[in-house]
Amino acid sequence: MSSSRERILDSFEDALIREGERAATMEAVAAAADVSKGGLLYHFPSKEALVDGLADRLRGLADKDREAMTSAPDGAARYYVRTSVFEDSALDRALVSMARLAQQGHPTAKASLAGIQERWLDALEAKLGDRTTARAVKLLGDGLYYDAAFFASAGAGRTSSEEIEELLDVVDLIVSARRATGS
């Protein structure tokens, strides 16, 4: 069984994803995590502390993903695009919940997401050799993720494995063409 702290963060994440920030009250999070309000306050003395905890969780998950991307056998560009699908993973849930906060203008959420995006772009640039190619690959992956995360429930946004493979061929073309031009 997960720790109370992790259950609290899971409950906060879930409330943000399902109902938004207004519904993610301290009382609702404590009840969903099956802890007393005092138990919640022991781990997170304020809602801001909950947001900080969620930001730390997201940063850790994103760092692990970035490490996997930079050591991927088929290359960072292919990894980034191939994994840019919403699968309701821990990383997906942390990203979407933080995005919900950012949509409401929450400064910690906005800064957290911006930092993660910049680190992913830096990792792609380091592997691909230039920022423009890295940005093109990142935007392709981000578009896939956005489509999957926000439109899959409406029946759209499901990119098949065959379509992903075709997009990976395009990624290979972008990367090889850019390298061939020496840019």
C-alpha positions as CSV (number, residue, x, y, z in Angstrom):
1,M,0.0,0.0,0.0
2,S,1.3,3.5,-0.8
3,S,2.1,6.0,1.9
4,S,-0.4,8.6,3.1
5,R,1.7,11.3,1.4
6,E,1.5,9.5,-2.0
7,R,-2.2,8.8,-1.6
8,I,-2.8,12.4,-0.9
9,L,-0.9,13.5,-4.0
10,D,-2.8,10.8,-6.0
11,S,-6.1,12.2,-4.7
12,F,-5.1,15.8,-5.5
13,E,-4.0,14.8,-9.0
14,D,-7.3,12.9,-9.6
15,A,-9.4,15.8,-8.3
16,L,-7.6,18.2,-10.6
17,I,-7.9,16.0,-13.6
18,R,-11.6,15.1,-13.1
19,E,-13.0,18.3,-11.7
20,G,-10.5,21.1,-11.7
21,E,-8.8,23.2,-9.1
22,R,-12.0,24.4,-7.4
23,A,-13.1,20.9,-6.5
24,A,-9.6,20.0,-5.3
25,T,-10.2,21.4,-1.8
26,M,-8.1,20.2,1.2
27,E,-11.2,18.5,2.6
28,A,-12.0,16.7,-0.7
29,V,-8.4,15.6,-1.1
30,A,-8.2,14.3,2.5
31,A,-11.5,12.4,2.1
32,A,-10.4,10.9,-1.2
33,A,-7.1,9.9,0.2
34,D,-8.8,8.3,3.2
35,V,-6.8,10.5,5.7
36,S,-8.0,13.0,8.3
37,K,-7.6,16.6,7.5
38,G,-5.0,16.7,10.2
39,G,-3.2,13.9,8.4
40,L,-3.2,15.9,5.2
41,L,-2.0,19.0,7.0
42,Y,0.9,17.0,8.5
43,H,2.2,16.2,5.0
44,F,1.0,19.4,3.2
45,P,0.2,22.3,5.5
46,S,-1.4,24.3,2.7
47,K,-2.8,23.9,-0.8
48,E,0.3,25.6,-2.1
49,A,2.4,22.8,-0.4
50,L,0.2,20.3,-2.3
51,V,1.0,22.0,-5.5
52,D,4.7,22.0,-4.7
53,G,4.5,18.3,-3.9
54,L,2.8,17.7,-7.2
55,A,5.5,19.8,-9.0
56,D,8.2,17.7,-7.3
57,R,6.5,14.5,-8.4
58,L,6.2,15.7,-12.0
59,R,9.8,16.9,-12.1
60,G,11.0,13.5,-10.9
61,L,8.9,11.6,-13.5
62,A,10.0,14.0,-16.3
63,D,13.6,13.6,-15.3
64,K,13.3,9.8,-15.6
65,D,11.6,10.2,-19.0
66,R,14.3,12.5,-20.2
67,E,17.0,10.0,-19.1
68,A,15.1,7.2,-21.0
69,M,14.9,9.5,-24.0
70,T,18.6,10.3,-24.1
71,S,19.6,6.7,-23.8
72,A,16.9,5.2,-26.2
73,P,18.4,2.7,-28.6
74,D,16.5,4.2,-31.5
75,G,17.4,7.7,-30.7
76,A,16.0,10.6,-28.7
77,A,13.8,12.0,-31.6
78,R,12.1,8.7,-32.2
79,Y,11.6,8.1,-28.5
80,Y,10.1,11.5,-27.9
81,V,7.5,11.1,-30.7
82,R,6.8,7.4,-30.0
83,T,6.0,8.2,-26.4
84,S,4.0,11.3,-27.1
85,V,0.7,9.5,-26.6
86,F,-1.5,9.7,-23.5
87,E,-1.6,6.4,-21.7
88,D,-2.8,7.5,-18.3
89,S,0.6,6.8,-16.9
90,A,2.0,8.4,-13.8
91,L,3.8,11.0,-16.0
92,D,0.6,11.6,-18.0
93,R,-1.5,12.2,-14.9
94,A,1.1,14.5,-13.3
95,L,1.3,16.5,-16.6
96,V,-2.4,16.8,-17.0
97,S,-3.1,17.8,-13.4
98,M,-0.3,20.4,-13.5
99,A,-1.7,21.7,-16.8
100,R,-5.1,22.1,-15.2
101,L,-3.5,24.3,-12.6
102,A,-1.5,26.2,-15.2
103,Q,-4.8,26.9,-17.1
104,Q,-6.0,28.7,-14.0
105,G,-2.8,30.8,-14.1
106,H,-1.1,29.1,-11.1
107,P,2.5,30.4,-11.1
108,T,4.1,27.2,-9.7
109,A,2.4,25.1,-12.3
110,K,3.3,27.4,-15.2
111,A,6.9,27.5,-14.1
112,S,7.1,23.8,-13.5
113,L,5.7,22.9,-17.0
114,A,7.9,25.5,-18.7
115,G,11.0,24.1,-17.0
116,I,10.2,20.6,-18.0
117,Q,9.5,21.6,-21.6
118,E,12.8,23.4,-21.7
119,R,14.7,20.5,-20.3
120,W,13.1,18.1,-22.8
121,L,14.0,20.5,-25.7
122,D,17.6,20.9,-24.4
123,A,18.0,17.1,-24.3
124,L,16.7,16.8,-27.8
125,E,19.0,19.5,-29.0
126,A,22.0,17.8,-27.3
127,K,21.2,14.6,-29.1
128,L,20.2,16.0,-32.5
129,G,22.8,18.7,-32.8
130,D,20.7,21.8,-33.3
131,R,17.8,23.6,-31.7
132,T,15.6,24.0,-34.8
133,T,15.5,20.2,-35.5
134,A,14.9,19.6,-31.8
135,R,12.1,22.1,-31.8
136,A,10.5,20.5,-34.9
137,V,10.6,17.0,-33.3
138,K,9.3,18.4,-30.0
139,L,6.4,20.2,-31.6
140,L,5.4,17.1,-33.5
141,G,5.4,15.0,-30.3
142,D,3.6,17.8,-28.4
143,G,0.9,17.9,-31.0
144,L,0.4,14.2,-30.8
145,Y,0.2,14.4,-27.0
146,Y,-2.2,17.3,-27.0
147,D,-4.4,15.4,-29.5
148,A,-4.4,12.2,-27.4
149,A,-4.7,13.8,-24.0
150,F,-7.5,16.2,-24.8
151,F,-9.5,14.7,-27.7
152,A,-9.3,10.9,-27.2
153,S,-12.5,10.8,-25.0
154,A,-14.4,12.5,-27.9
155,G,-13.5,9.6,-30.2
156,A,-10.7,11.5,-31.9
157,G,-7.1,11.7,-30.9
158,R,-6.3,8.0,-31.1
159,T,-3.3,7.7,-33.2
160,S,-2.7,4.1,-34.3
161,S,0.6,2.3,-34.0
162,E,0.7,2.3,-37.8
163,E,0.3,6.1,-37.9
164,I,3.0,6.5,-35.2
165,E,5.4,4.4,-37.4
166,E,4.6,6.6,-40.4
167,L,5.3,9.7,-38.3
168,L,8.6,8.2,-37.1
169,D,9.6,7.9,-40.8
170,V,8.9,11.6,-41.1
171,V,11.0,12.2,-38.0
172,D,13.8,10.3,-39.6
173,L,13.5,12.4,-42.7
174,I,13.6,15.6,-40.7
175,V,16.7,14.5,-38.7
176,S,18.6,13.1,-41.7
177,A,17.8,16.1,-44.0
178,R,18.9,18.6,-41.4
179,R,22.1,16.7,-40.8
180,A,22.7,16.5,-44.5
181,T,22.5,20.2,-44.9
182,G,25.0,20.7,-42.0
183,S,22.7,23.0,-40.1
